[in-house]
Amino acid sequence: MHLDLDAFFASVEQRDKPSLRGKPVIVGGIGPRGVVATASYEARVHGVRSAMRTAEARARCPHAAFLGGRFDAYREASRLVMERLQQESDLVEPLSLDEAFVDLAASPDFDSASVLDTVERIRADIAAATGGLTASVGVASSKLMAKIASEVNKPDGVFVVEPGTEADILGPMQATAIPGIGPATAERLRRVGILTVADLRSPGVDELVRLLGQSSGRSLHRLARADDDRPVMASRETKSVSVEDTFEQDISDRLQLESIIERMARSVSGRLRKNGLSGRTITLKMRHHDFETHTRSSTLPHPTDNARLLATTARRLLDGEDISNGLRLLGVGVSGLADWVQDDLFAADDDEDHATDEEVVESAPERPARWYPGMDVHHGDHGDGWVWGAGLGRVAVRFETRWTPPGPIHTFRADDPVLAAGHTGTFDA
């Protein structure tokens, strides 16, 4: 089974903000260089999608609510989902906060005749535990087909691929249905007349290797035939690949640190490829001269093992850090691992705008450096709410929670001593 929570970040925001239910919500970087992490289905009908520049999303859907992220809320919802999946089977492989593979047959109570009943019970339990979040599910005899099946009846649907029908179902689909075939790769295939998965079965393996390279050619030759025997790996949730270095002397030269990041990214990329892995979350770890440690993370829309993309993303994370007093340690890591690359095999290496950034700072102060739309706040007189808007020394707060009706909006000075922020992760602008 492949389970994918529907429009996860946006759905959590709609759950916790009653005034946004049924309305377009876009979560991600809200500044001029920001990109969309997740769009609600109400926003998607206007053409908004993940990894789109926020500026373009605003043009397409100007009436949407544009919110920064609240990773504490997302992690808590994800924890509840993964706990429920682990009750069903010991073999659960999380791919990210909002999706996972589950080996249903590993459950001692597994009954192939009641798979649909099992899936519907899991989905109902998840909705109850998370306050109404929905999930789309695909069930099949392999990871490839289960993941593809989970897209068929989105959102809030189920599709089961009966054993023996895999090739027939996969054949008519566009070649881009196979993970790893993005726009650039699809164009390369189109030039030789390959549009569908069935077309991809016509060339021999040697021809695909000449066209796409050794690893990709052989992999796509198998996947086009629904030949996928990869097991569900229960340890995937905690695995990561990282490199870090403690310097003999603190380094404050940004160019030197960027050069170190480049080297570390190449090392991490090499280890990922050696083990047939890719990852969605790139993390930069920085220890300052006073031993205060900061980590900044960017979550990509798809797993990658591309050294250039890893380095570009990590450099962007360094951009927001004050290094004037020097760093004594630097590290680059990748988590959210998968055992295939889901970004485009032949996408440009220097595309640096696919990431949305999450910042986690140890010992974060209670008063934030800035107020951003969507963040949780508490006011001594009015109670709990969230930032509706901020600027010019003012903060507008809508006072409501997931357990209340839509609430009123009040405006305060940005330095109001009675207004406090919640401790949640945020997307960088």
N, C-alpha and C positions, 0 to 999 in steps of 0.2 A: 504494500500500500504506500502511495505517496500522498501525503496530506499537506495542503497549502492553505494557510489562513488568508482569507479574502481581503485585499487592500489593507493589510494588517495595521500599519501605523495610522492611516486615516480612520480605520474602523475603531481603533482604540480612542482616538480623539473624539469621534462622534459619540461613542459610548459615554465618555466622561464629560462631554459638553452638550447638554440637552438642546441648546439653541442651534446646534449644527447638524442635528439628525435630519437626514433626508436632503441635505444641502451639499453643494460641492466643497470638498476639503482637500487641500494640497499641503503635504508635509515635506519639508526639505530645507535647503538653504534659502533664506528669504532676502539676501542681499543681491546686489547687481550681478555678482558672479556665481550665484547659487544655482543649484540644480534640484530637480524634483526627485525625492526619494520614493514617495507613494502618493497616488491620487485616488480619491474615492471614485466609485463608479459614476456618481453624479457629475464629477469633473471629467471623467474619461469620455463621456458622450460628446464633449466639446473638443476632443482630440488631445487632451493632456495625457502624458504617459511618463513613466519613470525614466530618469536620466535626461529628460528635456530641460533646457535652460529655464530657470524660473521666469526670466523676462519674457520668453515666448509663452510660457504657461499663463502669465498675467494677461498677455494680449489675447490669448484664446478664450480665457475664462476669467475676465476681470472681476466678476461678482463672487468668486470663490473666497473661502477663508484660507489664507496662507499662513501656515504655522511652522515654528521651529519644533524640533523633536523633544520628546520626554522619555528618555531611554529607561528610566526607572520603571515607568508604567509599562513599557513594551517588554522589558525583561520579566516583570512579574507575570504578565499575561502569558508569555512564552513558557515560563516555568510551570504554570498550571497545565498548559497543553502537553508539555513533554512528560510531566508526571503521569498524566492520564494515559499517554501512549505507552509508557513503561509499565503501567499496570496490565496492559494487554499483551506485551511481549518483552522478553529480555533483549531482543535485538531491535533497537531503535537508533537510527542514524540521523541526528539533526544536521541539516545543511545550513541553517541560519535560524534566526529567532522565529521565523514564521513558516518553516517547512521542514519536513522530515520524512525519511523512509522508515517503514515498519515491516519486519518480517512476520506476517500474521501466522504463518505455518509454524513458527517457533513457539507459539503459545500452546501449552498442554491441553487447552480446551478448544483448539482449532477444529472447525468443521467446515469443510469446503462447500457444503450444501447451504450454509447459512452465512456466507460472506457478507451479503448485503445487510442482513440483520446486524451483524457485528459492526459494520461500518456506520450504520445509522445510529447505533447505540453510542459509539465513540463520538460522533458528531454532536449528538444531543447532550452528552456529558460535558463536552468542551463548551458548548453554548451556555450550559448552566453554570459551569465553574468560572467562566470568564465574563459573565454578564451579557451574553448575547453575541459574542463573536462567532462568525460562520467560517466554515472550512470547505474547500473543494477537495475531492478525493478521487484518485485513480487507483484501480486495483488490476494487477496483471501478474504475469509469471516472471517479469524482469524489471529492473530499475528503469530502464529506458522506456518501456511501454507504460509502466505505472505513472511516470512523470508526464509523459505525453497525454495519458488518459485523464490526468487531473485537470488539464486545460479544456477538455471537451465540453463540460457542462458548467463552466464557471459563470457566475459565482454561485456558491452554496449548492453545488451539485455533485453527483457521483457518476462515474463511468467505469464499468467493469469490462476488461478485455478477456474474453473467454480463451482458454488455452487452445492453441491451434489456429486462431484467427489473427495472430499478430501481424503477419506479413500482409494479409489482405487489408487490414485496417490501415497499416502504415503506408502502403504503396501509393494511394491516391493523394496523400498529403504533400504539401509543398516541401521541398528539401530542407527549408529552414525550420521545419518541425524537429529536426535532429539537433540536439545541443552541439554547439560549436560551429554551426553554419549560420553566420550572420550576413548582413548585406554585402560586404566585400567578397566573402567566400561564395555567396549565392550568385553574385555577378560573374565571378570566375567560372562557376559551373554553367551559368546561362550561356556563356560564350561558346561552350561546347555542346549546347543543346540539352543540358540537364536542368529541369525545372522541378520535377517531382521526385519523391523517394523512389518510385518505380524506375524513373529514368536513371537514378543513381546506381541501380543494380546492373545496368547494361555494360558499363566499362569493367574490364577485369581489374584485379587488385593492382597489377603492375602499372596500368594506365592511370589509376587514381593516385598511386604513389608518385608517378612523374608529374601529375597535375598539382597535388596537394602536399607532397612530402611523405617521408616514410611513415612516421607515426600517425599522422592525420589520415593519410590515404588508406592504410590498413584498418584503422579504427572505423572510418565511415563505410568502408566496404562491408564490415561486419554489422554495424548498426543499421545500415539500409535494409538488411535482411532480418532485422529484429534479433540478431545473434548477440546476446548480452548475458553473460553468466557471472557478473560481479555480485558478490554477496553483500548483504547489509552489514555494515561495520558499526558495532555498538559503541566503539571508542571514539567515534568521529567528533563527538561534542566537545571533548577536552583537548583534542589534538591541535597543535599549531606548529608552525615552522618559524624560527626566529634566529636572529644573529644580533649580538650586542657586544660593545667594547667599552672598557673603562680606560680612560686616557691617563698618561703619566702626568700631564699638565692640563689644566682646564683650557678648553678651546672656545674662543668667542668669534673667530673668523667665520662668517657665514658661508663663504665659498669653500672653505676647507671642510666644513660640516656637510655641505651638499655633496662634495666629492666622496666623503665617507659614506653618505647615504647611498650614492650610486653603487659603490662597491658592495655594500651590504645587500642592496636590492638584487644585484647579480648573483650573489651567493645564495640568497633565499630562493630566487627563481630556479637556480640550478638544482637545489635540493628538492624543490617541489616537482620539477620535471623528472628527476631521477626516480622519485617515488610515485610518479603518475598522478600527482595531486594538483589541485588549484584551490584558490581561496578567495572569499569575498571581502574580508575585513583586513585592512592594512593598518598596522599600529606602529606609531613612532614613540619610543620611550626616551625620555630626557631626564637626566639627573643634574641639577644645578650645582654651583659651587658650594651652596649651603646644605647640600644633600636633599633638598626638596625635589621630589620626583613627580613629573607630569607625564601623562600618556595622552596622546591624541589618536583617534581612530577614524578611518574613513571606510564606509561600507559601500561596495560597488554593487550595481544591479545584478552582475553575474560573476561567477568565479573566474580568476585569471591566474596564469603563471608567467605573464609577460613582464620581463625585467624592467623595461622602459616605463610601463604603466605603474609598476610598484614604486619605482624611483620617483616618478613625477608626482604621484600621490603623496609619498612621504615628504618630498620637498615642500609641497603645499602645506602640509601639517606643520613643518618647521617655520613657515612664513609667519604664523601667528604667535610665535614664541619670542619672548624677550630674552636674548642670549647675551646681552651686553656684559654680564659678569662671568660668562663662560659656562660651558657644560663639562662635566667630568665623566659622563657616561652617555652613550647614544645606542639605541637599538632599533632594528626594523623587524617586524614580525607579521605573519599572515595567519589568520584563523578563519573559521567558517569554512572548513575544508570540504571539497568534493573530489570525486575521482574521475571527473572529466572537466574540460575547460568549456564554460558556457558562454564566454564572450566570443566575438568573431575571430576565427582563426587568422584572417588576413586583414584585420582592422589596423588602421594606422597606429604606430607605436606611441606617437606623441599626443594622443587624445587625452587631455588631462581634466576634462570636465565631466567625467562619468561618475565621480565619487561625491557622496554626501558625507559631511564630516560630523563626527561625534567627539566631544571633548570630555575627558574625565580628569579632573585635577584633584590630587590627594589633598585633604584638609581644605576643601573649598570654603570660602567665606560665606556667611549667611546672606549678605547683601551682594547681589550680582554686579558684575562689571557693566552690564546693560540689561534692560528689560526687553524681551522679545515676545512677539505674539504667540500665544499658546501656552506659555510657561505657567506653572502653578504658583499661586501666591496666597498669602494669608494676611488679612487685615484685622487688627485688634478689635475693631468695632463691628465690621461687616462679615467677618468669617472667611471662608475659603472661596476662591474663585480662580480666574485665569486672565492673563493679560490679553485684552482685546486690541490694544494698540498703544504705541509709545512714541514720543518725540517731543522736541522743544521743551524738555524738562518736565513733561507730564506723562502719566501712565493712566490709561483707561482700563478698568478691570470689570469684567462681567462676573458677578457673584452667583455661581451655580456649581453643582457637582453632579456626578452621575446619578446620585440618589435624590436630586431635587428637580423641580420644574425649571424651565428656562428662567434665568434671573436678570436683574437690572444691571445697568452699567453705571459706574461712578468713576470720576476722574480725580487723581491725586497728584501732588508734586512727586517727582521721581525720587526725591530724597526724604519723603515722608517717613519718619522714624517708626510709624505703626505698621508700615507695609513691609512684609518679609517675603522672600522667595523660597520655593521648595528646592530641594537638592536633586535636580534631574539633569541628565546629559542634554546637550544641545547641538544642533547642527551649526557649524560655522557659516557665517554669511559669505 
